[in-house]
């Protein structure tokens, strides 16, 4: 079910003229996050990886990242990191992604006073490893989530996957009013790397960190889904009003996994032009998202953008005419965690909630970018 809006924004404020007033709206009611066990500064990682090349060190040290949570391979007798096979990396992904994912789901449920038994739908997004059955099935078994729970796995979509998953989860919630839907992004980026000291791998290895984020969604009753903004929003977070997507087809290979024969494992590739490609296309998808609701960028109080990297954030900020304050949560997450792939924007959302800055009636834009090349957006309102 699509919940993308296609009517003038003025109608959103006037339920008498709103043909959608009898529809439910999915609301984000709780959020929880988790990371892996150990964090490292960029300088510590350079030493542990025995990287001495001045150009590669510069990539790490000028990344606007201070620390990242990672699960590094064991050390050999000489103090160097042991090489992990692709099979060992897949096992690592399963172990870390499930551990972080379970903790994030529990944290999100605790925020709203729900239990594991209350979950009716589970959507899991991950790109840093592959499992069949997927993360959702393993979580249901290991956490004791009811076996009746409907589930879906979003795999291979990369850093933008969180909003793709949110779209599916919000649609399910709207189709099943009153039932509890949980969306989880869990990325063990420690399980998706090659260490060889080259500039290609340096860009990836300097950027990503382990992290998981979960949110709880429940559909509002139809008679309150599109109440006037003069009426305070009920407790529990913002309503999801619509989505807009843009696939940059000419840049389909700019972010991708390649099989590395030399190392015998997958290697992620990031084209140096990614920030500029994303920035150049950000306006059209955001303006389409807002245009569908009759809004302008100046109507948006909160911007939660994927922490894709310093250059990506700057490109998006400049092209959308945002201030550094607008993206403070995005840059803060990058500084403290690095790029957490699909769940990054939810770490920013959690920080926004901690500020208690969002007021009833405020609009927010969620934005993620990833392979495809893809820009995903969502419009929310408190």
Residue pairs with C-beta under 8 A, 6 or more apart in sequence:
1 171
1 174
1 175
2 171
3 23
3 25
3 26
3 170
3 171
3 174
3 240
3 241
3 242
3 243
4 242
4 243
4 244
4 292
5 12
5 20
5 241
5 242
5 292
5 293
5 379
6 292
7 18
7 19
7 20
7 292
7 294
8 294
9 293
9 294
9 295
9 299
10 17
10 294
11 17
11 18
11 19
11 294
12 18
12 226
12 241
12 293
12 294
12 381
13 228
13 229
14 228
15 21
15 226
15 227
15 228
18 226
20 225
20 226
21 222
21 223
21 225
21 226
22 222
22 223
23 174
23 222
23 225
23 226
24 173
24 174
24 177
24 219
24 220
24 221
24 222
24 225
25 174
25 219
25 220
25 225
25 226
25 239
25 240
25 241
26 169
26 170
26 171
26 173
26 174
26 181
26 217
26 218
26 219
26 220
26 239
26 240
27 217
27 218
27 219
27 220
27 236
27 237
27 238
27 239
27 240
28 215
28 216
28 217
28 236
28 237
28 238
28 240
28 349
28 380
29 111
29 112
29 215
29 216
29 217
29 218
29 236
29 237
30 108
30 109
30 110
30 111
30 112
30 114
30 215
30 216
30 236
30 237
31 108
31 111
31 213
31 214
31 215
31 216
31 237
31 346
31 349
31 350
31 353
32 103
32 104
32 105
32 106
32 107
32 108
32 109
32 110
32 111
32 213
32 214
32 215
32 350
33 104
33 107
33 211
33 212
33 213
33 214
33 343
33 346
33 347
33 350
34 99
34 100
34 101
34 103
34 104
34 107
34 211
34 212
34 213
35 69
35 100
35 209
35 210
35 211
35 212
35 337
36 69
36 70
36 71
36 96
36 99
36 100
36 188
36 190
36 210
36 211
37 69
37 71
38 69
38 70
38 71
38 72
39 67
39 68
39 69
39 70
40 48
40 67
40 68
40 70
40 72
41 66
41 67
42 60
42 61
42 63
42 65
42 66
42 67
42 68
42 206
43 60
43 61
45 60
45 68
45 70
45 205
46 57
46 60
46 61
48 72
48 81
49 81
49 195
49 197
49 205
50 80
50 81
51 57
51 60
51 197
51 202
53 197
55 199
55 202
56 197
56 198
56 199
56 202
59 199
59 202
59 203
59 206
60 202
60 205
60 206
62 310
63 206
63 207
63 309
63 310
63 338
64 310
64 331
64 334
64 335
65 206
65 207
65 334
65 335
65 338
66 335
66 336
67 336
67 337
67 338
68 208
68 209
68 210
68 337
68 338
69 209
69 210
69 211
69 337
70 189
70 190
70 209
70 210
71 92
71 96
71 188
71 190
71 191
71 210
72 81
72 190
73 81
73 82
73 83
73 84
74 81
74 82
75 81
75 82
76 82
81 195
83 195
84 92
84 265
85 264
85 265
86 264
86 265
86 266
89 129
89 191
89 192
89 193
89 265
90 129
90 130
90 131
90 191
92 129
92 188
92 190
92 191
93 126
93 128
93 129
93 130
93 131
93 188
93 191
93 192
94 129
94 131
94 138
95 188
96 188
96 190
96 191
96 210
97 126
97 128
97 129
97 135
97 186
97 187
97 188
97 191
97 212
98 135
98 138
98 139
98 142
98 186
100 186
100 188
100 210
100 211
100 212
101 124
101 135
101 139
101 184
101 186
101 212
101 214
102 139
102 142
102 143
103 212
104 184
104 186
104 212
104 213
104 214
105 139
105 143
105 182
105 184
105 214
106 116
106 143
107 214
108 182
108 214
108 215
108 216
109 115
109 116
109 118
109 119
109 182
109 216
111 216
112 216
112 236
114 180
114 216
116 143
116 144
116 145
116 146
117 145
117 146
118 180
119 145
119 146
119 149
119 180
119 181
119 182
120 149
120 150
120 176
120 179
120 180
120 181
121 149
121 150
121 151
121 169
121 172
121 173
121 176
121 179
121 180
121 181
121 182
122 136
122 139
122 140
122 145
122 149
122 150
122 151
122 152
122 181
122 182
122 184
123 136
123 151
123 152
123 153
123 154
123 165
123 168
123 169
123 172
123 181
123 182
123 183
123 184
124 134
124 135
124 136
124 139
124 151
124 152
124 153
124 154
124 165
124 183
124 184
124 185
124 186
125 153
125 154
125 155
125 157
125 161
125 162
125 164
125 165
125 183
125 184
125 185
125 186
125 342
125 343
126 135
126 153
126 154
126 155
126 161
126 185
126 186
126 187
126 188
126 342
127 155
127 156
127 157
127 158
127 159
127 161
127 187
127 192
127 341
127 342
128 187
128 188
128 189
128 191
128 192
128 341
129 188
129 191
129 192
130 155
131 138
134 151
134 153
134 155
135 153
135 184
135 186
136 151
136 152
136 153
137 151
139 145
139 184
140 146
140 147
140 149
140 151
150 172
152 168
154 161
154 164
154 165
154 168
157 164
157 342
157 370
157 371
157 372
157 374
158 255
158 341
158 342
158 370
158 371
158 372
158 374
159 255
159 306
159 308
159 339
159 341
159 342
159 344
159 368
159 369
159 370
159 371
160 306
160 342
160 368
160 369
160 370
160 371
160 372
160 374
160 375
160 376
161 185
161 341
161 342
161 368
161 370
162 183
162 185
162 213
162 306
162 342
162 343
162 344
162 345
162 346
162 368
162 376
163 243
163 345
163 366
163 367
163 368
163 376
163 377
163 378
164 376
165 183
165 185
165 342
166 183
166 215
166 240
166 243
166 366
166 378
167 243
167 376
167 378
169 181
169 182
169 183
169 217
170 181
170 217
170 240
172 181
173 179
173 181
173 217
173 218
173 219
174 219
176 219
177 219
177 220
177 221
177 222
178 218
178 219
179 218
179 219
180 216
180 217
180 218
181 216
181 217
181 218
182 214
182 215
182 216
182 217
183 214
183 215
183 217
184 212
184 213
184 214
185 212
185 213
185 214
185 341
185 342
185 343
185 346
186 211
186 212
186 343
187 208
187 210
187 211
187 212
187 340
187 341
187 342
187 343
188 210
189 208
189 209
189 210
189 338
189 339
189 340
189 341
190 210
192 208
192 257
192 266
192 268
193 201
193 204
193 205
193 208
193 267
193 268
194 201
194 260
194 263
194 265
194 267
195 201
195 205
196 263
200 267
200 269
201 267
203 270
203 272
204 267
204 268
204 269
204 270
207 270
207 309
207 338
207 339
208 338
208 339
208 340
208 341
209 337
209 338
209 339
209 340
210 340
211 337
211 340
211 341
211 343
211 344
211 347
212 343
213 340
213 343
213 346
213 347
213 350
214 346
215 346
215 349
217 240
218 236
219 225
220 234
220 239
224 234
225 239
227 233
229 360
229 361
229 381
230 361
231 360
232 360
233 239
233 360
233 361
233 381
233 382
237 353
237 382
238 358
238 362
238 364
238 380
238 381
238 382
239 380
239 381
239 382
240 378
240 379
240 380
241 293
241 379
241 380
241 381
242 289
242 292
242 293
242 378
242 379
243 289
243 376
243 377
243 378
243 379
244 285
244 286
244 288
244 289
244 292
244 376
244 377
244 378
244 379
245 285
245 374
245 375
245 376
245 377
246 281
246 284
246 285
246 288
246 374
246 375
247 372
247 373
247 374
248 254
248 277
248 278
248 281
248 372
248 373
248 374
248 375
251 271
251 273
251 274
251 277
251 372
251 373
252 372
252 373
253 271
254 270
254 271
254 273
254 274
254 277
254 371
254 373
255 268
255 269
255 270
255 271
255 274
255 370
255 371
255 372
255 373
256 268
256 269
256 371
257 266
257 267
257 268
257 269
258 266
258 267
258 268
258 269
259 265
259 266
259 267
260 266
260 267
271 277
274 308
274 312
274 373
275 308
275 309
275 311
275 312
275 314
275 315
276 315
277 373
278 308
278 312
278 315
278 316
278 369
278 373
278 375
279 312
279 314
279 315
279 316
279 318
279 319
280 315
280 319
281 375
282 315
282 316
282 319
282 320
282 367
282 375
283 319
283 320
285 375
285 377
286 297
286 320
286 365
286 367
286 377
287 297
289 365
289 377
289 378
289 379
290 296
290 297
290 299
290 300
290 365
290 379
292 379
293 379
295 363
295 379
297 320
297 321
299 363
300 363
300 364
300 365
301 358
301 359
301 362
301 363
301 364
302 352
302 357
302 358
302 362
302 363
302 364
302 365
303 320
303 322
303 326
303 327
303 330
303 364
303 365
303 367
304 329
304 330
304 345
304 348
304 349
304 352
304 364
304 365
304 366
304 367
305 313
305 316
305 317
305 327
305 330
305 345
305 348
305 367
305 368
306 312
306 330
306 344
306 345
306 367
306 368
306 369
306 370
307 313
307 330
307 331
307 333
307 334
307 337
307 338
307 339
307 340
307 344
307 345
307 347
307 348
308 339
308 344
308 369
309 334
309 339
310 334
312 369
313 327
313 330
313 331
313 334
316 322
316 327
316 367
316 369
317 323
317 324
317 326
317 327
324 331
329 348
329 349
329 351
329 352
330 344
330 345
330 348
332 348
332 351
333 340
333 344
333 347
333 348
333 351
334 344
337 344
337 347
340 347
341 370
342 368
342 370
344 368
345 366
345 367
345 368
349 366
352 358
352 364
358 364
358 382
359 382
360 382
361 381
361 382
362 381
362 382
363 379
363 380
363 381
364 379
364 380
364 381
364 382
365 377
365 378
365 379
365 380
366 377
366 378
366 380
367 375
367 376
367 377
367 378
368 375
368 376
368 377
369 375
369 376
370 376
